[in-house]
Amino acid sequence: MPAYVIDERIPPIMTNQGRYADDRIMKRVTGELYWRHVTGRSLDRLAPHGAGVWTFEDLSATRRVDIELTSRNGALRQDQQGNRPRTGH
């Protein structure tokens, strides 16, 4: 299994918009789960899957994870308050 999994939602959004963003739960090497905001933008609108800039912001200071991941790819749809992660925009 690869070290990371590309969510199948990302490629079509990058193709259409040239950018992608969402909040997601990730796992640290220590096993701790945490929320992270991911933003990506292609450098060339005509080649949206080529070179790009991606940023990853740790949201631990403002958002806690109190439940275990349940799906095979680690995507979690709700945190303890029932907030839904943002989807691509």
PDB file of N, CA, C and O in Angstrom:
ATOM      1  N   MET A   1       0.845  -1.184   0.000  1.00  0.00           N
ATOM      2  CA  MET A   1       0.000   0.000   0.000  1.00  0.00           C
ATOM      3  C   MET A   1       0.887   1.242   0.000  1.00  0.00           C
ATOM      4  O   MET A   1       1.870   1.294   0.739  1.00  0.00           O
ATOM      5  N   PRO A   2       0.549   2.262  -0.833  1.00  0.00           N
ATOM      6  CA  PRO A   2       1.389   3.449  -0.880  1.00  0.00           C
ATOM      7  C   PRO A   2       1.339   4.226   0.430  1.00  0.00           C
ATOM      8  O   PRO A   2       0.425   4.047   1.235  1.00  0.00           O
ATOM      9  N   ALA A   3       2.331   5.092   0.637  1.00  0.00           N
ATOM     10  CA  ALA A   3       2.388   5.900   1.845  1.00  0.00           C
ATOM     11  C   ALA A   3       1.262   6.927   1.877  1.00  0.00           C
ATOM     12  O   ALA A   3       0.904   7.415   2.949  1.00  0.00           O
ATOM     13  N   TYR A   4       0.714   7.255   0.742  1.00  0.00           N
ATOM     14  CA  TYR A   4      -0.394   8.196   0.678  1.00  0.00           C
ATOM     15  C   TYR A   4      -1.397   7.715  -0.360  1.00  0.00           C
ATOM     16  O   TYR A   4      -1.061   6.923  -1.240  1.00  0.00           O
ATOM     17  N   VAL A   5      -2.606   8.190  -0.255  1.00  0.00           N
ATOM     18  CA  VAL A   5      -3.663   7.838  -1.201  1.00  0.00           C
ATOM     19  C   VAL A   5      -4.221   9.138  -1.757  1.00  0.00           C
ATOM     20  O   VAL A   5      -4.570  10.037  -0.992  1.00  0.00           O
ATOM     21  N   ILE A   6      -4.310   9.252  -3.074  1.00  0.00           N
ATOM     22  CA  ILE A   6      -4.902  10.440  -3.678  1.00  0.00           C
ATOM     23  C   ILE A   6      -6.405  10.245  -3.739  1.00  0.00           C
ATOM     24  O   ILE A   6      -6.905   9.301  -4.350  1.00  0.00           O
ATOM     25  N   ASP A   7      -7.102  11.142  -3.103  1.00  0.00           N
ATOM     26  CA  ASP A   7      -8.567  11.101  -3.094  1.00  0.00           C
ATOM     27  C   ASP A   7      -9.070  11.244  -4.521  1.00  0.00           C
ATOM     28  O   ASP A   7      -8.609  12.122  -5.249  1.00  0.00           O
ATOM     29  N   GLU A   8     -10.004  10.399  -4.933  1.00  0.00           N
ATOM     30  CA  GLU A   8     -10.491  10.430  -6.319  1.00  0.00           C
ATOM     31  C   GLU A   8     -11.241  11.715  -6.665  1.00  0.00           C
ATOM     32  O   GLU A   8     -11.485  11.981  -7.842  1.00  0.00           O
ATOM     33  N   ARG A   9     -11.612  12.521  -5.659  1.00  0.00           N
ATOM     34  CA  ARG A   9     -12.268  13.806  -5.928  1.00  0.00           C
ATOM     35  C   ARG A   9     -11.296  14.845  -6.476  1.00  0.00           C
ATOM     36  O   ARG A   9     -11.718  15.750  -7.196  1.00  0.00           O
ATOM     37  N   ILE A  10     -10.024  14.744  -6.159  1.00  0.00           N
ATOM     38  CA  ILE A  10      -9.061  15.804  -6.477  1.00  0.00           C
ATOM     39  C   ILE A  10      -8.800  15.962  -7.974  1.00  0.00           C
ATOM     40  O   ILE A  10      -8.904  17.088  -8.461  1.00  0.00           O
ATOM     41  N   PRO A  11      -8.467  14.917  -8.743  1.00  0.00           N
ATOM     42  CA  PRO A  11      -8.139  15.126 -10.164  1.00  0.00           C
ATOM     43  C   PRO A  11      -9.203  15.855 -10.986  1.00  0.00           C
ATOM     44  O   PRO A  11      -8.846  16.772 -11.725  1.00  0.00           O
ATOM     45  N   PRO A  12     -10.504  15.499 -10.901  1.00  0.00           N
ATOM     46  CA  PRO A  12     -11.464  16.247 -11.721  1.00  0.00           C
ATOM     47  C   PRO A  12     -11.605  17.712 -11.300  1.00  0.00           C
ATOM     48  O   PRO A  12     -11.828  18.579 -12.145  1.00  0.00           O
ATOM     49  N   ILE A  13     -11.478  17.991 -10.012  1.00  0.00           N
ATOM     50  CA  ILE A  13     -11.560  19.379  -9.551  1.00  0.00           C
ATOM     51  C   ILE A  13     -10.350  20.160 -10.048  1.00  0.00           C
ATOM     52  O   ILE A  13     -10.487  21.299 -10.494  1.00  0.00           O
ATOM     53  N   MET A  14      -9.172  19.558  -9.975  1.00  0.00           N
ATOM     54  CA  MET A  14      -7.969  20.228 -10.500  1.00  0.00           C
ATOM     55  C   MET A  14      -8.098  20.459 -11.997  1.00  0.00           C
ATOM     56  O   MET A  14      -7.694  21.510 -12.494  1.00  0.00           O
ATOM     57  N   THR A  15      -8.654  19.495 -12.726  1.00  0.00           N
ATOM     58  CA  THR A  15      -8.830  19.640 -14.172  1.00  0.00           C
ATOM     59  C   THR A  15      -9.762  20.811 -14.476  1.00  0.00           C
ATOM     60  O   THR A  15      -9.476  21.611 -15.366  1.00  0.00           O
ATOM     61  N   ASN A  16     -10.863  20.918 -13.753  1.00  0.00           N
ATOM     62  CA  ASN A  16     -11.861  21.953 -14.023  1.00  0.00           C
ATOM     63  C   ASN A  16     -11.515  23.323 -13.470  1.00  0.00           C
ATOM     64  O   ASN A  16     -11.807  24.340 -14.100  1.00  0.00           O
ATOM     65  N   GLN A  17     -10.890  23.360 -12.292  1.00  0.00           N
ATOM     66  CA  GLN A  17     -10.686  24.639 -11.607  1.00  0.00           C
ATOM     67  C   GLN A  17      -9.230  25.052 -11.458  1.00  0.00           C
ATOM     68  O   GLN A  17      -8.938  26.230 -11.250  1.00  0.00           O
ATOM     69  N   GLY A  18      -8.317  24.100 -11.561  1.00  0.00           N
ATOM     70  CA  GLY A  18      -6.913  24.422 -11.365  1.00  0.00           C
ATOM     71  C   GLY A  18      -6.523  24.631  -9.917  1.00  0.00           C
ATOM     72  O   GLY A  18      -5.401  25.045  -9.622  1.00  0.00           O
ATOM     73  N   ARG A  19      -7.460  24.341  -8.999  1.00  0.00           N
ATOM     74  CA  ARG A  19      -7.173  24.478  -7.571  1.00  0.00           C
ATOM     75  C   ARG A  19      -8.045  23.503  -6.779  1.00  0.00           C
ATOM     76  O   ARG A  19      -9.058  23.009  -7.273  1.00  0.00           O
ATOM     77  N   TYR A  20      -7.630  23.239  -5.545  1.00  0.00           N
ATOM     78  CA  TYR A  20      -8.372  22.314  -4.691  1.00  0.00           C
ATOM     79  C   TYR A  20      -8.096  22.690  -3.247  1.00  0.00           C
ATOM     80  O   TYR A  20      -6.998  23.140  -2.917  1.00  0.00           O
ATOM     81  N   ALA A  21      -9.092  22.508  -2.380  1.00  0.00           N
ATOM     82  CA  ALA A  21      -8.893  22.730  -0.942  1.00  0.00           C
ATOM     83  C   ALA A  21      -9.899  21.895  -0.166  1.00  0.00           C
ATOM     84  O   ALA A  21     -11.035  21.707  -0.602  1.00  0.00           O
ATOM     85  N   ASP A  22      -9.472  21.397   0.986  1.00  0.00           N
ATOM     86  CA  ASP A  22     -10.381  20.725   1.910  1.00  0.00           C
ATOM     87  C   ASP A  22      -9.744  20.624   3.278  1.00  0.00           C
ATOM     88  O   ASP A  22      -8.552  20.880   3.443  1.00  0.00           O
ATOM     89  N   ASP A  23     -10.552  20.245   4.264  1.00  0.00           N
ATOM     90  CA  ASP A  23     -10.070  19.897   5.586  1.00  0.00           C
ATOM     91  C   ASP A  23     -10.170  18.395   5.683  1.00  0.00           C
ATOM     92  O   ASP A  23     -11.139  17.797   5.217  1.00  0.00           O
ATOM     93  N   ARG A  24      -9.169  17.785   6.288  1.00  0.00           N
ATOM     94  CA  ARG A  24      -9.169  16.323   6.394  1.00  0.00           C
ATOM     95  C   ARG A  24      -8.472  15.891   7.670  1.00  0.00           C
ATOM     96  O   ARG A  24      -7.674  16.632   8.244  1.00  0.00           O
ATOM     97  N   ILE A  25      -8.782  14.692   8.098  1.00  0.00           N
ATOM     98  CA  ILE A  25      -8.085  14.114   9.242  1.00  0.00           C
ATOM     99  C   ILE A  25      -6.916  13.305   8.706  1.00  0.00           C
ATOM    100  O   ILE A  25      -7.056  12.519   7.768  1.00  0.00           O
ATOM    101  N   MET A  26      -5.761  13.516   9.325  1.00  0.00           N
ATOM    102  CA  MET A  26      -4.564  12.773   8.947  1.00  0.00           C
ATOM    103  C   MET A  26      -3.976  12.150  10.201  1.00  0.00           C
ATOM    104  O   MET A  26      -4.386  12.464  11.319  1.00  0.00           O
ATOM    105  N   LYS A  27      -3.015  11.266  10.003  1.00  0.00           N
ATOM    106  CA  LYS A  27      -2.383  10.577  11.127  1.00  0.00           C
ATOM    107  C   LYS A  27      -0.895  10.897  11.143  1.00  0.00           C
ATOM    108  O   LYS A  27      -0.202  10.761  10.134  1.00  0.00           O
ATOM    109  N   ARG A  28      -0.424  11.323  12.298  1.00  0.00           N
ATOM    110  CA  ARG A  28       1.015  11.586  12.469  1.00  0.00           C
ATOM    111  C   ARG A  28       1.761  10.260  12.574  1.00  0.00           C
ATOM    112  O   ARG A  28       1.147   9.213  12.778  1.00  0.00           O
ATOM    113  N   VAL A  29       3.056  10.304  12.439  1.00  0.00           N
ATOM    114  CA  VAL A  29       3.892   9.112  12.590  1.00  0.00           C
ATOM    115  C   VAL A  29       3.674   8.487  13.970  1.00  0.00           C
ATOM    116  O   VAL A  29       3.787   7.272  14.131  1.00  0.00           O
ATOM    117  N   THR A  30       3.366   9.309  14.943  1.00  0.00           N
ATOM    118  CA  THR A  30       3.129   8.822  16.313  1.00  0.00           C
ATOM    119  C   THR A  30       1.797   8.097  16.454  1.00  0.00           C
ATOM    120  O   THR A  30       1.536   7.472  17.482  1.00  0.00           O
ATOM    121  N   GLY A  31       0.942   8.178  15.411  1.00  0.00           N
ATOM    122  CA  GLY A  31      -0.374   7.562  15.464  1.00  0.00           C
ATOM    123  C   GLY A  31      -1.479   8.529  15.858  1.00  0.00           C
ATOM    124  O   GLY A  31      -2.657   8.183  15.777  1.00  0.00           O
ATOM    125  N   GLU A  32      -1.119   9.739  16.284  1.00  0.00           N
ATOM    126  CA  GLU A  32      -2.110  10.743  16.663  1.00  0.00           C
ATOM    127  C   GLU A  32      -2.881  11.227  15.433  1.00  0.00           C
ATOM    128  O   GLU A  32      -2.285  11.510  14.393  1.00  0.00           O
ATOM    129  N   LEU A  33      -4.203  11.318  15.557  1.00  0.00           N
ATOM    130  CA  LEU A  33      -5.039  11.852  14.483  1.00  0.00           C
ATOM    131  C   LEU A  33      -5.191  13.344  14.674  1.00  0.00           C
ATOM    132  O   LEU A  33      -5.281  13.822  15.805  1.00  0.00           O
ATOM    133  N   TYR A  34      -5.222  14.093  13.570  1.00  0.00           N
ATOM    134  CA  TYR A  34      -5.373  15.542  13.656  1.00  0.00           C
ATOM    135  C   TYR A  34      -5.995  16.093  12.377  1.00  0.00           C
ATOM    136  O   TYR A  34      -5.888  15.484  11.313  1.00  0.00           O
ATOM    137  N   TRP A  35      -6.648  17.255  12.491  1.00  0.00           N
ATOM    138  CA  TRP A  35      -7.231  17.929  11.335  1.00  0.00           C
ATOM    139  C   TRP A  35      -6.159  18.741  10.635  1.00  0.00           C
ATOM    140  O   TRP A  35      -5.304  19.356  11.273  1.00  0.00           O
ATOM    141  N   ARG A  36      -6.220  18.732   9.309  1.00  0.00           N
ATOM    142  CA  ARG A  36      -5.278  19.488   8.492  1.00  0.00           C
ATOM    143  C   ARG A  36      -6.048  20.116   7.338  1.00  0.00           C
ATOM    144  O   ARG A  36      -6.903  19.468   6.735  1.00  0.00           O
ATOM    145  N   HIS A  37      -5.747  21.385   7.028  1.00  0.00           N
ATOM    146  CA  HIS A  37      -6.320  22.053   5.860  1.00  0.00           C
ATOM    147  C   HIS A  37      -5.322  21.903   4.717  1.00  0.00           C
ATOM    148  O   HIS A  37      -4.140  22.211   4.876  1.00  0.00           O
ATOM    149  N   VAL A  38      -5.794  21.430   3.567  1.00  0.00           N
ATOM    150  CA  VAL A  38      -4.958  21.202   2.385  1.00  0.00           C
ATOM    151  C   VAL A  38      -5.433  22.129   1.276  1.00  0.00           C
ATOM    152  O   VAL A  38      -6.629  22.200   0.991  1.00  0.00           O
ATOM    153  N   THR A  39      -4.505  22.835   0.653  1.00  0.00           N
ATOM    154  CA  THR A  39      -4.816  23.717  -0.469  1.00  0.00           C
ATOM    155  C   THR A  39      -3.795  23.470  -1.569  1.00  0.00           C
ATOM    156  O   THR A  39      -2.594  23.403  -1.308  1.00  0.00           O
ATOM    157  N   GLY A  40      -4.277  23.334  -2.800  1.00  0.00           N
ATOM    158  CA  GLY A  40      -3.379  23.154  -3.942  1.00  0.00           C
ATOM    159  C   GLY A  40      -3.808  24.019  -5.108  1.00  0.00           C
ATOM    160  O   GLY A  40      -4.999  24.243  -5.323  1.00  0.00           O
ATOM    161  N   ARG A  41      -2.839  24.501  -5.855  1.00  0.00           N
ATOM    162  CA  ARG A  41      -3.112  25.321  -7.037  1.00  0.00           C
ATOM    163  C   ARG A  41      -2.078  24.969  -8.102  1.00  0.00           C
ATOM    164  O   ARG A  41      -0.881  24.905  -7.825  1.00  0.00           O
ATOM    165  N   SER A  42      -2.560  24.742  -9.328  1.00  0.00           N
ATOM    166  CA  SER A  42      -1.632  24.441 -10.421  1.00  0.00           C
ATOM    167  C   SER A  42      -0.956  25.740 -10.879  1.00  0.00           C
ATOM    168  O   SER A  42      -1.551  26.815 -10.820  1.00  0.00           O
ATOM    169  N   LEU A  43       0.274  25.623 -11.326  1.00  0.00           N
ATOM    170  CA  LEU A  43       0.995  26.798 -11.819  1.00  0.00           C
ATOM    171  C   LEU A  43       0.631  27.115 -13.260  1.00  0.00           C
ATOM    172  O   LEU A  43       0.794  28.249 -13.710  1.00  0.00           O
ATOM    173  N   ASP A  44       0.140  26.121 -13.981  1.00  0.00           N
ATOM    174  CA  ASP A  44      -0.247  26.304 -15.385  1.00  0.00           C
ATOM    175  C   ASP A  44      -1.673  25.809 -15.562  1.00  0.00           C
ATOM    176  O   ASP A  44      -1.930  24.608 -15.476  1.00  0.00           O
ATOM    177  N   ARG A  45      -2.594  26.720 -15.807  1.00  0.00           N
ATOM    178  CA  ARG A  45      -4.021  26.362 -15.945  1.00  0.00           C
ATOM    179  C   ARG A  45      -4.241  25.352 -17.073  1.00  0.00           C
ATOM    180  O   ARG A  45      -5.194  24.574 -17.022  1.00  0.00           O
ATOM    181  N   LEU A  46      -3.372  25.352 -18.094  1.00  0.00           N
ATOM    182  CA  LEU A  46      -3.505  24.418 -19.208  1.00  0.00           C
ATOM    183  C   LEU A  46      -2.936  23.041 -18.881  1.00  0.00           C
ATOM    184  O   LEU A  46      -3.184  22.081 -19.611  1.00  0.00           O
ATOM    185  N   ALA A  47      -2.191  22.937 -17.812  1.00  0.00           N
ATOM    186  CA  ALA A  47      -1.621  21.657 -17.358  1.00  0.00           C
ATOM    187  C   ALA A  47      -1.886  21.515 -15.860  1.00  0.00           C
ATOM    188  O   ALA A  47      -0.950  21.562 -15.062  1.00  0.00           O
ATOM    189  N   PRO A  48      -3.147  21.342 -15.470  1.00  0.00           N
ATOM    190  CA  PRO A  48      -3.499  21.371 -14.050  1.00  0.00           C
ATOM    191  C   PRO A  48      -2.902  20.255 -13.196  1.00  0.00           C
ATOM    192  O   PRO A  48      -2.896  20.350 -11.969  1.00  0.00           O
ATOM    193  N   HIS A  49      -2.402  19.201 -13.837  1.00  0.00           N
ATOM    194  CA  HIS A  49      -1.803  18.104 -13.062  1.00  0.00           C
ATOM    195  C   HIS A  49      -0.279  18.143 -13.121  1.00  0.00           C
ATOM    196  O   HIS A  49       0.395  17.203 -12.701  1.00  0.00           O
ATOM    197  N   GLY A  50       0.252  19.239 -13.647  1.00  0.00           N
ATOM    198  CA  GLY A  50       1.700  19.431 -13.701  1.00  0.00           C
ATOM    199  C   GLY A  50       2.184  20.069 -12.411  1.00  0.00           C
ATOM    200  O   GLY A  50       1.731  19.724 -11.320  1.00  0.00           O
ATOM    201  N   ALA A  51       3.103  20.998 -12.554  1.00  0.00           N
ATOM    202  CA  ALA A  51       3.674  21.680 -11.390  1.00  0.00           C
ATOM    203  C   ALA A  51       2.597  22.465 -10.658  1.00  0.00           C
ATOM    204  O   ALA A  51       1.687  23.024 -11.270  1.00  0.00           O
ATOM    205  N   GLY A  52       2.718  22.495  -9.352  1.00  0.00           N
ATOM    206  CA  GLY A  52       1.754  23.218  -8.542  1.00  0.00           C
ATOM    207  C   GLY A  52       2.312  23.519  -7.171  1.00  0.00           C
ATOM    208  O   GLY A  52       3.405  23.079  -6.814  1.00  0.00           O
ATOM    209  N   VAL A  53       1.553  24.265  -6.421  1.00  0.00           N
ATOM    210  CA  VAL A  53       1.917  24.616  -5.050  1.00  0.00           C
ATOM    211  C   VAL A  53       0.850  24.051  -4.125  1.00  0.00           C
ATOM    212  O   VAL A  53      -0.340  24.316  -4.298  1.00  0.00           O
ATOM    213  N   TRP A  54       1.284  23.272  -3.147  1.00  0.00           N
ATOM    214  CA  TRP A  54       0.371  22.682  -2.168  1.00  0.00           C
ATOM    215  C   TRP A  54       0.790  23.139  -0.782  1.00  0.00           C
ATOM    216  O   TRP A  54       1.980  23.149  -0.465  1.00  0.00           O
ATOM    217  N   THR A  55      -0.177  23.520   0.050  1.00  0.00           N
ATOM    218  CA  THR A  55       0.107  23.886   1.429  1.00  0.00           C
ATOM    219  C   THR A  55      -0.708  22.992   2.352  1.00  0.00           C
ATOM    220  O   THR A  55      -1.800  22.543   2.003  1.00  0.00           O
ATOM    221  N   PHE A  56      -0.165  22.747   3.514  1.00  0.00           N
ATOM    222  CA  PHE A  56      -0.784  21.884   4.508  1.00  0.00           C
ATOM    223  C   PHE A  56      -0.722  22.595   5.853  1.00  0.00           C
ATOM    224  O   PHE A  56       0.359  22.822   6.396  1.00  0.00           O
ATOM    225  N   GLU A  57      -1.885  22.943   6.384  1.00  0.00           N
ATOM    226  CA  GLU A  57      -1.949  23.673   7.643  1.00  0.00           C
ATOM    227  C   GLU A  57      -2.502  22.769   8.737  1.00  0.00           C
ATOM    228  O   GLU A  57      -3.584  22.200   8.592  1.00  0.00           O
ATOM    229  N   ASP A  58      -1.764  22.640   9.820  1.00  0.00           N
ATOM    230  CA  ASP A  58      -2.193  21.854  10.974  1.00  0.00           C
ATOM    231  C   ASP A  58      -3.252  22.651  11.741  1.00  0.00           C
ATOM    232  O   ASP A  58      -2.994  23.774  12.175  1.00  0.00           O
ATOM    233  N   LEU A  59      -4.435  22.074  11.906  1.00  0.00           N
ATOM    234  CA  LEU A  59      -5.534  22.747  12.594  1.00  0.00           C
ATOM    235  C   LEU A  59      -5.704  22.275  14.036  1.00  0.00           C
ATOM    236  O   LEU A  59      -6.738  22.535  14.650  1.00  0.00           O
ATOM    237  N   SER A  60      -4.708  21.587  14.581  1.00  0.00           N
ATOM    238  CA  SER A  60      -4.806  21.006  15.922  1.00  0.00           C
ATOM    239  C   SER A  60      -5.149  22.022  17.004  1.00  0.00           C
ATOM    240  O   SER A  60      -5.849  21.692  17.961  1.00  0.00           O
ATOM    241  N   ALA A  61      -4.670  23.242  16.866  1.00  0.00           N
ATOM    242  CA  ALA A  61      -4.899  24.247  17.904  1.00  0.00           C
ATOM    243  C   ALA A  61      -6.363  24.670  17.990  1.00  0.00           C
ATOM    244  O   ALA A  61      -6.806  25.167  19.025  1.00  0.00           O
ATOM    245  N   THR A  62      -7.118  24.474  16.904  1.00  0.00           N
ATOM    246  CA  THR A  62      -8.503  24.938  16.891  1.00  0.00           C
ATOM    247  C   THR A  62      -9.533  23.835  16.663  1.00  0.00           C
ATOM    248  O   THR A  62     -10.735  24.074  16.772  1.00  0.00           O
ATOM    249  N   ARG A  63      -9.068  22.638  16.351  1.00  0.00           N
ATOM    250  CA  ARG A  63     -10.007  21.563  16.020  1.00  0.00           C
ATOM    251  C   ARG A  63      -9.470  20.220  16.510  1.00  0.00           C
ATOM    252  O   ARG A  63      -8.389  19.795  16.102  1.00  0.00           O
ATOM    253  N   ARG A  64     -10.225  19.551  17.383  1.00  0.00           N
ATOM    254  CA  ARG A  64      -9.810  18.270  17.958  1.00  0.00           C
ATOM    255  C   ARG A  64     -10.461  17.105  17.254  1.00  0.00           C
ATOM    256  O   ARG A  64     -11.535  17.233  16.667  1.00  0.00           O
ATOM    257  N   VAL A  65      -9.800  15.969  17.319  1.00  0.00           N
ATOM    258  CA  VAL A  65     -10.357  14.711  16.814  1.00  0.00           C
ATOM    259  C   VAL A  65     -10.567  13.809  18.020  1.00  0.00           C
ATOM    260  O   VAL A  65      -9.621  13.509  18.748  1.00  0.00           O
ATOM    261  N   ASP A  66     -11.809  13.375  18.235  1.00  0.00           N
ATOM    262  CA  ASP A  66     -12.112  12.506  19.376  1.00  0.00           C
ATOM    263  C   ASP A  66     -12.684  11.153  18.978  1.00  0.00           C
ATOM    264  O   ASP A  66     -13.157  10.410  19.838  1.00  0.00           O
ATOM    265  N   ILE A  67     -12.651  10.821  17.696  1.00  0.00           N
ATOM    266  CA  ILE A  67     -13.159   9.524  17.258  1.00  0.00           C
ATOM    267  C   ILE A  67     -12.148   8.863  16.345  1.00  0.00           C
ATOM    268  O   ILE A  67     -11.266   9.523  15.796  1.00  0.00           O
ATOM    269  N   GLU A  68     -12.278   7.570  16.188  1.00  0.00           N
ATOM    270  CA  GLU A  68     -11.373   6.805  15.342  1.00  0.00           C
ATOM    271  C   GLU A  68     -11.790   6.881  13.877  1.00  0.00           C
ATOM    272  O   GLU A  68     -12.969   7.051  13.568  1.00  0.00           O
ATOM    273  N   LEU A  69     -10.819   6.755  12.982  1.00  0.00           N
ATOM    274  CA  LEU A  69     -11.125   6.676  11.557  1.00  0.00           C
ATOM    275  C   LEU A  69     -11.810   5.352  11.276  1.00  0.00           C
ATOM    276  O   LEU A  69     -11.475   4.336  11.884  1.00  0.00           O
ATOM    277  N   THR A  70     -12.758   5.356  10.369  1.00  0.00           N
ATOM    278  CA  THR A  70     -13.484   4.127  10.088  1.00  0.00           C
ATOM    279  C   THR A  70     -13.382   3.675   8.643  1.00  0.00           C
ATOM    280  O   THR A  70     -13.463   2.474   8.387  1.00  0.00           O
ATOM    281  N   SER A  71     -13.207   4.578   7.682  1.00  0.00           N
ATOM    282  CA  SER A  71     -13.164   4.146   6.291  1.00  0.00           C
ATOM    283  C   SER A  71     -11.753   3.746   5.893  1.00  0.00           C
ATOM    284  O   SER A  71     -10.783   4.128   6.548  1.00  0.00           O
ATOM    285  N   ARG A  72     -11.642   2.977   4.821  1.00  0.00           N
ATOM    286  CA  ARG A  72     -10.354   2.421   4.426  1.00  0.00           C
ATOM    287  C   ARG A  72      -9.340   3.474   4.024  1.00  0.00           C
ATOM    288  O   ARG A  72      -8.141   3.236   4.172  1.00  0.00           O
ATOM    289  N   ASN A  73      -9.762   4.631   3.522  1.00  0.00           N
ATOM    290  CA  ASN A  73      -8.799   5.636   3.090  1.00  0.00           C
ATOM    291  C   ASN A  73      -8.562   6.720   4.123  1.00  0.00           C
ATOM    292  O   ASN A  73      -7.815   7.664   3.866  1.00  0.00           O
ATOM    293  N   GLY A  74      -9.187   6.602   5.293  1.00  0.00           N
ATOM    294  CA  GLY A  74      -8.935   7.557   6.355  1.00  0.00           C
ATOM    295  C   GLY A  74      -9.752   8.827   6.262  1.00  0.00           C
ATOM    296  O   GLY A  74      -9.571   9.727   7.082  1.00  0.00           O
ATOM    297  N   ALA A  75     -10.643   8.931   5.295  1.00  0.00           N
ATOM    298  CA  ALA A  75     -11.481  10.126   5.208  1.00  0.00           C
ATOM    299  C   ALA A  75     -12.547  10.047   6.284  1.00  0.00           C
ATOM    300  O   ALA A  75     -13.210   9.021   6.434  1.00  0.00           O
ATOM    301  N   LEU A  76     -12.711  11.095   7.010  1.00  0.00           N
ATOM    302  CA  LEU A  76     -13.718  11.137   8.056  1.00  0.00           C
ATOM    303  C   LEU A  76     -14.636  12.297   7.756  1.00  0.00           C
ATOM    304  O   LEU A  76     -14.175  13.396   7.446  1.00  0.00           O
ATOM    305  N   ARG A  77     -15.916  12.065   7.845  1.00  0.00           N
ATOM    306  CA  ARG A  77     -16.875  13.076   7.440  1.00  0.00           C
ATOM    307  C   ARG A  77     -17.348  13.980   8.573  1.00  0.00           C
ATOM    308  O   ARG A  77     -17.926  15.034   8.307  1.00  0.00           O
ATOM    309  N   GLN A  78     -17.120  13.602   9.819  1.00  0.00           N
ATOM    310  CA  GLN A  78     -17.560  14.470  10.906  1.00  0.00           C
ATOM    311  C   GLN A  78     -16.571  14.437  12.048  1.00  0.00           C
ATOM    312  O   GLN A  78     -15.975  13.400  12.339  1.00  0.00           O
ATOM    313  N   ASP A  79     -16.400  15.581  12.698  1.00  0.00           N
ATOM    314  CA  ASP A  79     -15.616  15.599  13.924  1.00  0.00           C
ATOM    315  C   ASP A  79     -16.581  15.507  15.101  1.00  0.00           C
ATOM    316  O   ASP A  79     -17.774  15.283  14.891  1.00  0.00           O
ATOM    317  N   GLN A  80     -16.111  15.669  16.309  1.00  0.00           N
ATOM    318  CA  GLN A  80     -16.954  15.456  17.481  1.00  0.00           C
ATOM    319  C   GLN A  80     -18.144  16.402  17.568  1.00  0.00           C
ATOM    320  O   GLN A  80     -19.154  16.043  18.173  1.00  0.00           O
ATOM    321  N   GLN A  81     -18.064  17.601  16.983  1.00  0.00           N
ATOM    322  CA  GLN A  81     -19.185  18.526  17.027  1.00  0.00           C
ATOM    323  C   GLN A  81     -20.126  18.358  15.843  1.00  0.00           C
ATOM    324  O   GLN A  81     -21.109  19.090  15.734  1.00  0.00           O
ATOM    325  N   GLY A  82     -19.848  17.418  14.965  1.00  0.00           N
ATOM    326  CA  GLY A  82     -20.687  17.211  13.806  1.00  0.00           C
ATOM    327  C   GLY A  82     -20.341  18.131  12.644  1.00  0.00           C
ATOM    328  O   GLY A  82     -21.096  18.208  11.674  1.00  0.00           O
ATOM    329  N   ASN A  83     -19.209  18.831  12.724  1.00  0.00           N
ATOM    330  CA  ASN A  83     -18.785  19.692  11.623  1.00  0.00           C
ATOM    331  C   ASN A  83     -18.335  18.842  10.455  1.00  0.00           C
ATOM    332  O   ASN A  83     -17.644  17.839  10.636  1.00  0.00           O
ATOM    333  N   ARG A  84     -18.723  19.240   9.261  1.00  0.00           N
ATOM    334  CA  ARG A  84     -18.299  18.523   8.071  1.00  0.00           C
ATOM    335  C   ARG A  84     -17.074  19.199   7.499  1.00  0.00           C
ATOM    336  O   ARG A  84     -17.011  20.429   7.480  1.00  0.00           O
ATOM    337  N   PRO A  85     -16.083  18.430   7.023  1.00  0.00           N
ATOM    338  CA  PRO A  85     -14.926  19.053   6.417  1.00  0.00           C
ATOM    339  C   PRO A  85     -15.324  19.771   5.148  1.00  0.00           C
ATOM    340  O   PRO A  85     -16.274  19.371   4.474  1.00  0.00           O
ATOM    341  N   ARG A  86     -14.601  20.835   4.817  1.00  0.00           N
ATOM    342  CA  ARG A  86     -14.835  21.541   3.568  1.00  0.00           C
ATOM    343  C   ARG A  86     -14.425  20.654   2.421  1.00  0.00           C
ATOM    344  O   ARG A  86     -13.476  19.880   2.543  1.00  0.00           O
ATOM    345  N   THR A  87     -15.123  20.753   1.309  1.00  0.00           N
ATOM    346  CA  THR A  87     -14.756  20.006   0.118  1.00  0.00           C
ATOM    347  C   THR A  87     -14.127  20.960  -0.870  1.00  0.00           C
ATOM    348  O   THR A  87     -14.099  22.168  -0.635  1.00  0.00           O
ATOM    349  N   GLY A  88     -13.621  20.437  -1.973  1.00  0.00           N
ATOM    350  CA  GLY A  88     -12.904  21.256  -2.951  1.00  0.00           C
ATOM    351  C   GLY A  88     -13.631  22.506  -3.342  1.00  0.00           C
ATOM    352  O   GLY A  88     -14.844  22.486  -3.554  1.00  0.00           O
ATOM    353  N   HIS A  89     -12.901  23.605  -3.442  1.00  0.00           N
ATOM    354  CA  HIS A  89     -13.441  24.875  -3.903  1.00  0.00           C
ATOM    355  C   HIS A  89     -12.402  25.706  -4.561  1.00  0.00           C
ATOM    356  O   HIS A  89     -12.691  26.815  -5.010  1.00  0.00           O
TER     357      HIS A  89
END
